[in-house]
């Protein structure tokens, strides 16, 4: 069995960067800071991991629109390793998380105060006082993501009587 699944919860280190490919696909890149702490022999230790993330399509559009530096985000996705050579033919490697799904966490204090004051940094974010139900907004964004995922999946009509479980490789393991 193969499984490539990542779940993260952390805060954005800066405003997500949104671009379009030559074919028009939206690509948003961002970094998530994840804190970890533990105690050993009475000494509390903390460390922070910085995880590079990339989202595509409607997921990318939504993250770029609704998130800012310091906001908490929950991500489900997969790991992607990349390699390339620069002009001096030095090989470089990078590991990213491809964000396939996301959910809202807490706004940073600064962003929550800005939202209450109606201040926006180029993004038309709903404020906590503008009458928009945050739960309804979250549901709407999640529905948009699910719709975009359904658009990618082909629908195949199969006669269920014609399926032989012995022909399915993942059931034989």
JOKA-V852090 format. One record per backbone hydrogen bond with DSSP energy under -0.5 kcal/mol. CO is the residue of the C=O (numbers start at 1). NH is the residue of the N-H. If there is no record, write none. Layout:
co=<CO/CO>
nh=<NH/NH>
This chain:
co=<6/8/10/11/12/16/17/19/21/25/26/27/28/29/30/31/32/33/34/36/38/40/42/43/45/47/49/49/50/51/52/53/54/55/56/56/57/58/59/60/61/62/63/68/71/72/73/74/75/76/76/77/78/80/82/84/86/89/90/92/94/96/96/97/97/98/98/101/103/106/108/109/110/111/112/113/114/114/115/120/123/127/131/132/133/134/135/136/137/138/139/140/141/142/143/144/145/146/147/148/149/154/156/158/159/160/162/163/164/165/167/168/168/169>
nh=<77/75/73/33/70/18/29/27/24/21/57/19/55/17/53/13/51/11/49/47/45/43/44/40/38/36/34/51/52/32/97/30/99/28/59/60/61/62/63/64/65/66/67/71/12/105/10/103/8/100/101/6/98/96/94/92/89/91/86/84/82/80/98/54/99/78/100/76/74/72/112/113/114/115/116/117/118/119/118/122/125/130/133/134/137/138/139/140/141/142/143/144/145/146/147/148/149/150/151/152/153/156/158/160/162/163/164/165/167/168/169/171/172/172>
